[in-house]
Amino acid sequence: MTFVDVLGLLGTGVLAGVVSTLVSLASIVSFPILLAFGFPPLAANVTNTVALVFTGLGAVAGSRPELAGRKRQVLALGWLSALGGAVGAGVLLLTPARAFEAVAPWLVGAASLVLLRPRRSRTARPRLDALTDEKALPRQDANSGQAGHPEQGGVPGQGLHRGGSPGRALKVGVFAVAIYVGYFGAAGGIMMFAVLAAALEDSPARLNAIKNALSALANGVAAIGFALFGPVQWGAAIPLAAGFLIGGRLGPPLARRLPGQTLRVVSAVAGLLVALKLGFDAYV
């Protein structure tokens, strides 16, 4: 690999890292370029996943203001994300990739459409605390018999732990997306953002930060498996990873400056474009 190749991969990583933290499309930038360098699809995939670890590190570091006070909640979902990443990596290493590539366009497209749904009112959607913290669950007021919230006092939220409840759905959604992130991961961040946005009432910038943390966990665990057992091309992974680290650090400040609805629409449109590209690659 020449010096120009190294610079090209470094620049690709910077651009992809910025794009990743904004609309979670790093792999759509970096994966085709790795293929253009002549790497087989499997090698390009695992190399890209290993390099993306540094996007996650940079993104989480840049998202610290939005993650302040959310450590307990992120950890409550984080173990599911890490486990899902391990499962996805195992599936990739042990089975052909063709079957999952066939369904990936549908998953990405569906997740993107979720972002375009009208947002529900704040009282209709439980907060992150209510989904991950037992102490924040609705309680019965002894005098009135009405459901209340220890912090919000009377905000409706019954049924969070019943069958099909938002809390359970959120956990299942995070785990399922994490499997996808570990397996292939293109637009996995969009899918994670969509799951969070559908279940939680919070600012898009904070949801984006939580998405960065959960995606980083899933990708990091998968990367460990690929580094140990996969055909990682380290000559390409190192400069790409350096670029990812820089770009991932630059992305969150840009996300803070974008209006919330703009971030959702851009993510949705970008995801639909990715779905079309993945569908073309899989079926044409």
Buried (B, 14 or more C-beta within 10 A) or exposed (E): EEEEEBEBBBBBBBBBBBBBBBBBBBBBBBBBBBBEBEBEBBBBBBBBBBBBBBBBBBBBBBBEEBBEEBEEBBEBBBEBBBBBBBBBBBBBBEEEBEEBBEEBBEBBBEBBBBBBEEBEEEEEBBBBBBBBBEEBBBEEEEEEEEBBBEEBEEBBBEBBEEEEBBBBBBBEBBBBBBBBBBBBBBBBBBBBBBBBBBBBBBEBBBBBBBBBBBBBBBBBBBBBBBBEEBBBBEBBBBBBBBBBBBBBBBBBEEBBEBEBEEBBEBBBBBBBBBBEBBBEEBEE
